[in-house]
């Protein structure tokens, strides 16, 4: 199956697009949207909520005006047993 891949290409993304991304099986860092493979995205949004768990993570909800995207920033990724078995 032929899949259109955009390399170093900028496209406009809305929060709705982020929420409809589908993971590609056997490729943990790549996603698919309308038949296109994506590996890196950027967004400009406003943080509308924040939940800080000391030594664990920061959970953010960011809003670009179309919808909110939930995000997690792991603080203890290098020392956590949860992540050590995945490396």
Secondary structure, 3 states (H helix, E strand, C coil): CCCEECCCCCCCCCHHHHHCCEEECCEEEEEEECCEEECCCCCCCEEEEEEEECCCEEEEEEECCCCEEEEEEECCCCCCHHHHCCC
